């Protein structure tokens, strides 16, 4: 049976459809405003003059916004990223955002998918700076096609976890000597809330490794704290650059509603970089948060830490590098 199109009141149908879509849009907008109002601003904004902060992936997204915030607080800010062009552009944009354009902001070339490049980066950093108050392991890739790095490691695991673990190990002595009792240096890992695909599994490895590292520093009374920052679903980063363009376009309404901006997400990361918190804990929206999966426990932490260090040791020998600076 077919509809009787001749007797349809199309103007009424159009009016009803417009009213429904308009009402849904207004409700969605109101809910979005409500969600955004629940995002907390970082409550701690101390002067960071004389302190050195190193951020991987600091030329875009959350890392860039964090570099801006730290520079405004007076920190000597160093960003590490692969491209000289985007890196130097980021440095200039950060300086222009500060009231004092002479604020010390630096860029160093960093490729986290190569142990040789990571070593060269860490060595260059150590030659330019005597102290390191905070290392922010922020850079990452997501939804990249399967690829083995020059070192023979799957790219997500290499960039998101193993490269950061090696960089952290290289700079461990500098972090330990910079920290003081009651005023420890810190390592901040950006994290993920799930653990199913390659990106999330590599981030889970980072969580397990970070918690194990925090326990080791605590047990040895070393003046280094370790924090995990969960930024949430951030819509304006380059992390999704490998997602098909059509899928990104179709997902834009959902990304707008459920996502937050890098400027909003950075508040939690800044909190982990400046506040006195519980070492080894994860933070979201400027408060401690539980883990969303039951894989975070001491036995798993020990397994991933041992495996990580075994891989690091093997790749150090393979590339004739050093394990510490």
VMD Tcl script that draws the C-alpha trace (Angstrom):
set ca {
  {0.00 0.00 0.00}
  {1.47 3.37 -1.06}
  {1.10 6.73 0.74}
  {-1.53 9.11 -0.59}
  {0.92 11.88 -1.54}
  {-1.82 14.07 -3.04}
  {-3.51 14.55 0.33}
  {-0.31 15.23 2.27}
  {0.12 18.65 3.83}
  {3.81 19.10 3.04}
  {4.04 22.52 4.67}
  {2.82 21.00 7.93}
  {5.26 18.10 7.63}
  {8.09 20.56 6.99}
  {7.04 22.70 9.94}
  {6.86 19.68 12.25}
  {10.23 18.37 11.08}
  {11.82 21.79 11.58}
  {10.33 22.05 15.06}
  {11.62 18.60 16.05}
  {15.11 19.26 14.69}
  {15.19 22.71 16.29}
  {14.07 21.37 19.68}
  {16.62 18.57 19.53}
  {19.35 21.06 18.63}
  {18.43 23.37 21.51}
  {18.35 20.49 23.98}
  {21.71 19.23 22.70}
  {23.20 22.72 22.98}
  {21.87 23.11 26.54}
  {23.29 19.73 27.54}
  {26.61 20.66 25.95}
  {26.77 23.89 27.96}
  {25.97 21.93 31.12}
  {28.74 19.41 30.36}
  {31.26 22.15 29.63}
  {30.47 23.95 32.89}
  {31.48 20.80 34.78}
  {35.03 21.00 33.42}
  {37.23 22.27 36.22}
  {39.92 24.89 35.84}
  {43.31 24.03 37.29}
  {43.23 25.45 40.86}
  {47.03 25.73 41.11}
  {48.95 28.27 39.06}
  {52.24 28.85 40.90}
  {55.16 30.82 39.55}
  {57.41 28.43 37.64}
  {60.35 30.78 37.06}
  {63.59 28.83 37.14}
  {61.90 25.48 36.52}
  {62.42 23.39 33.38}
  {59.54 21.49 31.77}
  {59.97 19.07 28.87}
  {56.91 18.11 26.81}
  {56.85 15.50 24.07}
  {54.41 16.29 21.28}
  {54.34 19.92 22.34}
  {53.83 21.47 18.92}
  {50.09 20.72 18.64}
  {46.99 19.71 20.57}
  {47.13 19.27 24.32}
  {50.91 19.42 24.42}
  {50.90 22.81 22.71}
  {48.24 24.19 25.06}
  {50.21 22.89 28.04}
  {53.39 24.52 26.77}
  {51.51 27.83 26.51}
  {50.20 27.57 30.07}
  {53.60 26.66 31.50}
  {55.34 29.45 29.60}
  {52.80 31.97 30.92}
  {53.72 30.83 34.44}
  {57.38 31.54 33.70}
  {58.70 28.02 33.15}
  {61.55 27.27 30.79}
  {59.55 25.17 28.35}
  {61.06 22.65 25.95}
  {58.92 20.90 23.35}
  {59.99 17.82 21.44}
  {58.38 16.93 18.11}
  {59.40 15.50 14.72}
  {58.96 18.53 12.44}
  {61.25 21.56 12.64}
  {58.72 23.68 10.75}
  {55.75 23.02 13.04}
  {58.02 22.98 16.09}
  {59.44 26.45 15.47}
  {56.00 27.77 14.54}
  {54.73 26.47 17.88}
  {57.58 28.21 19.72}
  {56.70 31.55 18.11}
  {52.98 31.12 18.83}
  {53.69 30.26 22.46}
  {55.91 33.31 22.90}
  {53.29 35.59 21.33}
  {50.67 34.26 23.76}
  {52.79 35.39 26.73}
  {52.99 38.92 28.10}
  {56.76 38.59 27.98}
  {57.78 37.37 24.52}
  {61.31 36.76 25.83}
  {60.03 33.82 27.88}
  {62.37 30.83 27.34}
  {60.66 28.40 24.97}
  {62.72 25.89 23.01}
  {62.16 23.17 20.43}
  {64.22 20.02 19.92}
  {63.74 17.37 17.25}
  {62.28 14.15 18.61}
  {61.24 10.97 16.79}
  {59.84 8.53 19.33}
  {59.83 5.65 16.84}
  {63.64 5.49 16.79}
  {65.84 4.67 19.78}
  {68.81 6.35 18.11}
  {66.82 9.56 17.66}
  {65.52 9.42 21.24}
  {69.07 9.09 22.53}
  {70.24 12.04 20.40}
  {67.29 14.10 21.65}
  {68.00 13.32 25.32}
  {71.70 14.04 24.87}
  {70.96 17.38 23.17}
  {68.59 18.28 26.01}
  {71.17 17.37 28.68}
  {73.80 19.48 26.92}
  {71.54 22.56 27.00}
  {69.95 22.19 30.43}
  {71.35 21.24 33.83}
  {68.03 20.46 35.50}
  {64.65 18.90 34.67}
  {61.73 19.60 36.98}
  {59.04 17.83 34.97}
  {58.94 15.42 32.04}
  {55.56 15.23 30.30}
  {55.24 12.09 28.18}
  {52.43 13.35 25.99}
  {53.13 12.55 22.31}
  {51.20 9.75 20.66}
  {49.72 8.23 17.53}
  {46.33 6.56 17.03}
  {44.68 4.47 14.29}
  {47.90 4.39 12.30}
  {48.23 1.60 9.72}
  {50.26 -1.36 10.92}
  {53.95 -0.54 10.67}
  {57.15 -1.75 12.25}
  {59.65 0.93 13.22}
  {63.32 0.87 12.23}
  {63.88 -0.93 15.53}
  {61.33 -3.62 14.60}
  {58.61 -2.54 17.06}
  {54.92 -2.01 16.23}
  {54.48 1.75 15.79}
  {51.77 2.39 18.43}
  {53.71 0.49 21.08}
  {56.96 2.18 20.04}
  {55.72 5.77 20.06}
  {53.11 5.70 22.82}
  {54.97 3.52 25.31}
  {58.42 2.15 24.58}
  {59.91 5.40 23.28}
  {58.67 7.31 26.32}
  {59.96 4.60 28.65}
  {63.44 4.87 27.10}
  {63.37 8.67 27.22}
  {62.31 8.53 30.88}
  {65.16 6.13 31.65}
  {67.69 8.35 29.88}
  {66.60 11.39 31.90}
  {66.09 9.55 35.20}
  {69.33 10.79 36.78}
  {68.60 14.40 35.85}
  {65.09 14.13 37.32}
  {66.42 12.58 40.54}
  {69.14 15.20 41.04}
  {66.72 18.07 40.33}
  {64.10 16.92 42.81}
  {64.30 17.83 46.48}
  {62.70 16.37 49.58}
  {59.30 18.01 49.83}
  {59.66 19.43 46.34}
  {60.13 16.44 44.05}
  {60.55 16.56 40.32}
  {57.79 14.81 38.45}
  {56.95 12.64 35.46}
  {53.51 12.99 33.91}
  {52.09 10.40 31.50}
  {49.01 11.20 29.42}
  {46.76 8.17 29.55}
  {43.70 6.56 27.98}
  {40.53 5.28 29.56}
  {40.26 2.04 27.61}
  {42.49 -0.87 26.67}
  {41.21 -2.76 23.64}
  {42.91 -1.60 20.45}
  {46.52 -0.89 19.54}
  {46.43 2.72 20.74}
  {44.69 1.87 24.00}
  {46.85 -1.19 24.64}
  {49.99 0.90 24.24}
  {48.54 3.46 26.63}
  {47.65 0.70 29.09}
  {51.28 -0.42 28.97}
  {52.21 3.15 29.86}
  {49.82 3.12 32.82}
  {51.24 -0.12 34.19}
  {54.81 1.08 33.67}
  {54.11 4.48 35.26}
  {52.56 2.93 38.37}
  {55.49 0.55 38.73}
  {57.88 3.48 38.33}
  {56.03 5.47 40.98}
  {56.32 2.57 43.41}
  {60.05 2.20 42.73}
  {60.70 5.90 43.36}
  {58.64 5.77 46.54}
  {60.39 2.68 47.88}
  {63.83 4.16 47.19}
  {62.88 7.56 48.67}
  {63.91 9.24 45.42}
  {62.49 12.79 45.07}
  {60.49 12.01 41.93}
  {56.70 11.75 41.70}
  {54.81 10.07 38.85}
  {51.30 11.08 37.77}
  {48.87 9.87 35.12}
  {46.67 12.43 33.38}
  {43.57 11.25 31.54}
  {42.57 14.09 29.21}
  {39.24 12.68 28.05}
  {37.86 12.78 24.51}
  {39.64 15.76 22.94}
  {38.24 16.79 19.58}
  {40.80 19.29 18.27}
  {44.09 17.41 18.26}
  {46.13 15.77 15.50}
  {45.76 12.39 17.19}
  {43.01 11.34 14.80}
  {44.93 12.31 11.66}
  {45.04 8.66 10.54}
  {41.26 8.21 10.78}
  {39.62 8.23 7.30}
  {38.43 11.73 6.32}
  {34.82 10.60 5.68}
  {34.61 8.99 9.11}
  {35.98 12.14 10.75}
  {33.37 14.21 8.92}
  {30.49 11.93 9.93}
  {31.71 11.86 13.53}
  {31.93 15.64 13.90}
  {28.50 16.10 15.60}
  {29.33 13.38 18.14}
  {32.82 14.78 18.63}
  {31.34 18.22 19.27}
  {28.85 16.92 21.82}
  {30.95 14.37 23.70}
  {34.38 15.90 23.15}
  {36.21 18.76 24.78}
  {38.74 21.18 23.37}
  {42.48 20.99 23.96}
  {42.22 24.22 25.97}
  {39.71 22.53 28.27}
  {41.62 19.25 28.48}
  {44.90 20.95 29.37}
  {43.53 22.06 32.74}
  {43.86 18.53 34.10}
  {47.33 18.11 32.63}
  {48.43 21.45 34.11}
  {47.07 20.27 37.46}
  {49.31 17.19 37.31}
  {52.27 19.40 36.40}
  {51.88 21.90 39.23}
  {49.89 20.48 42.18}
  {51.07 18.23 44.99}
  {49.20 15.01 44.30}
  {49.30 11.29 45.06}
  {52.16 9.72 43.13}
  {51.07 6.77 40.99}
  {47.45 7.91 40.76}
  {45.42 8.85 37.69}
  {43.70 12.23 37.43}
  {40.80 13.40 35.30}
  {39.06 16.78 35.43}
  {41.46 17.90 38.18}
  {40.57 15.11 40.58}
  {41.73 11.58 41.23}
  {39.83 8.99 39.22}
  {39.59 5.19 39.21}
  {40.83 3.01 36.39}
  {38.19 1.78 33.95}
  {39.67 -1.66 33.55}
  {40.64 -4.46 35.92}
  {44.06 -5.08 34.35}
  {45.81 -2.53 36.56}
  {47.39 -4.54 39.35}
  {50.88 -5.19 40.70}
  {51.48 -8.53 38.90}
  {50.63 -6.96 35.52}
  {52.69 -3.89 36.36}
  {55.69 -6.11 37.08}
  {55.23 -8.06 33.85}
  {55.03 -5.00 31.58}
  {57.89 -3.25 33.40}
  {60.19 -6.26 33.07}
  {59.22 -6.71 29.42}
  {59.71 -3.01 28.70}
  {63.15 -2.95 30.25}
  {64.15 -6.13 28.43}
  {63.16 -4.55 25.10}
  {64.99 -1.34 25.99}
  {68.11 -3.29 26.91}
  {68.01 -5.27 23.65}
  {67.52 -2.16 21.50}
  {70.27 -0.28 23.34}
  {72.69 -3.09 22.52}
  {71.42 -3.36 18.95}
  {71.93 0.35 18.30}
  {75.11 0.71 20.42}
  {73.53 3.30 22.70}
  {73.60 4.10 26.41}
  {70.85 3.39 28.91}
  {71.37 6.47 31.09}
  {72.88 9.93 30.71}
}
mol new
graphics top color blue
foreach p $ca { graphics top sphere $p radius 0.5 }
foreach p [lrange $ca 0 end-1] q [lrange $ca 1 end] { graphics top cylinder $p $q radius 0.2 }
display resetview
